[in-house]
Amino acid sequence: MKQFISVHDVNNIDALVQKALAYKASPFADKNLGINKRIGCLFLNPSMRTRLSTQIAAQNLGMECIVFNVGQEGWALEFEDEAIMSGNSVEHVKDAAPILGKYFDILAIRTFPSLKNREDDYSELYIKQFIKYAGIPVVSLESATLHPLQSLTDIITIQENLLNSPLGDRDKPKIVLTWAPHVKALPQCVANSFAQWINAWGKADFVITHPEDYELSEEFTKGATIIKNQEEALKDADFVYVKNWSTYRDYGKIYANDPKWQLKKKRWAVTNNAKVMHCLPVRRNVELNDEILDGPMSIVTQQASNRVWAAQAVLSEILRNND
């Protein structure tokens, strides 16, 4: 693995999942792998789980981790090539990234979309410019369109639960990604990424359910079954992933906020005693109600704790392949 931006950087998803689970069983098995190596974590947007889990993962491998909040602690960056920098941006990524490439062995970057211009956001300019100019491996801690560490974590968590609760006479679990209401427009990153990874994994009956006008890009959903009736979609589900996203076609809008799409126990009852997932943070009693989040069906805490092992598996692969 040379970098980690999407599922396309992974040769074998199952092998990476097994590596992560091995680290969960023995966190310090490779405690010297990253000795005298340094990772720089650049945050252009806020983070809690992604930031802390990546720091812990790096430390478990013996790496030094330095965190830098770009917007608060550094100069405003310019990303467009040939830009005339007469506005608010002070430093060009073309100048900053090569220096970071000298300071660090791995560069991890988190940025969000603007939700104003789809073409700009889906070009992934920010992370591509760091890849272009840094000269070292780059890890996405979430980008404008994808959140690959979260998606790897999700498959780890699903696999872990399948090991503990086999499907019986069925070959594949039924996994449902369901849209949920929210008080503001959110990116499509987590939903895009989850769809991309589950489709690439190829070991699930995968269904996406959402209201009218909330279609995601077919670039990520191709291979999934799309059902716009939530109750129909949830029938016999083994895993239900709850997530809000704003509109893709008329970009970044909220067309509907129907509370009927909030997952409650009555709607959950049509599933196959499904495990319920969410990437967090979650708006309680808007996206999911307390009865679900605090109930035995919820695996959101397990899911979030597995972020460490996903990051550790990825960093380990990069360290081994970039000596």
C-alpha positions, 0 to 999 in steps of 0.5 A: 500500500503506497497511500490510503485514499479509497478502497482502490488503494487496498489489494485485499480487503479481507487481509486488511480486516484480519490485520486490524483484528490481529492488532485489536488482539495484540495492540503492541505486536509491532511496537517497533515498526514505526520507530524513528518515523513521524506522521503529520496529521493535518486537520482543515476541519474538526475531528474527535474519533478520527484524530484520537484513533489515528494518534493512538494507532501511530503510537502503538506502532512506535511512531511519533505523531504531530497534529496541526490544525491548519485553519486555526494554527497556520496560514490559510492555504491556496490550492489552485495552481497558477492562482493569483494570491491577492485574497485571504490565502497566504501560502500555496500548497505547492510551497507547504506540502514539499516541506511537510514531505521533509518533516514527516514520513506519512502525511494524514489529511482531513478536509470536508466539502464546501457543499456549494459547488459539486464539481469543485468538491468532487474533484478532490483538489485539496487531497490531490494537491497534497499527494502531488506535492508532498512526495510521501505517502498520504492517508485520508482522514476524510476528504470531500467525497470519501471517508475510507478509514471509517469504511474499513472500520465498518467492515471490521465491525461487521466481520467481527459481529459475523464471527460471533453471530453466524448467518446460518444457512445464508451465504451473505448478510443483508446490509442496509444503508438508510438515510436519516433526517438531520438539522443541517446539510451534511456531506455524502462522504460517509455514505459514498465511502460505505457504499464503495467499500461494501460493493468492493468487498462483495460479501453482502446483499447490499441495499440503500434506502432514502427518500426521493431526490437523495440519490448518491453518485452511481460511481459509488452505489453501482452494485447496490439495490436502491429502495425508496421505501425504508420499511421494505428495505429494512425487512430481514436486514442483518446490519443497518447503517444509519446516516444522513446526507444532503442532495447530490444532484441539486447539490448540498440541499435539504429537500426533506426532513421527514421524522418518519425516516428516524430509525425507531424500534417499531421500524427496526422490528422488521429486521432480522434482529439487526445490529445498528451502526452509525459513524458518530457523532449522532443527533439523538432523537433526530437520526436515531432515537435513544431506544435504539442507541442505548439498546442491545442492537446498537454497536456504535461504541464497538464501531467507534473503538475499532477506528484505532485498529483500522488506522493501525492496519493501514499505517502498518501496511504503508510503513512496510511498503515504503521503507 
